[in-house]
Amino acid sequence: MVFFRWAILVLLVAAGVLFALFAATGQPGYKRWGLVILKWTLIAAFGFFAVLIVERVF
């Protein structure tokens, strides 16, 4: 459980760093990778919390 929380946090920080690199350099590759990491991190986080909610209900 702690591993998933840390993994989500690290991936969100990585996406933030990539967005900062995009802002500093203007290279669109950083923005693209930041969006990809952010998208899949949010999907994984929603799935993780959905499992926690389902476990609570049942």
PyMOL commands that set and color helices and strands:
alter all, ss='L'
color gray80, all
select helices_A, chain A and resi 2-25+28-57
alter helices_A, ss='H'
color red, helices_A
deselect
rebuild
show_as cartoon
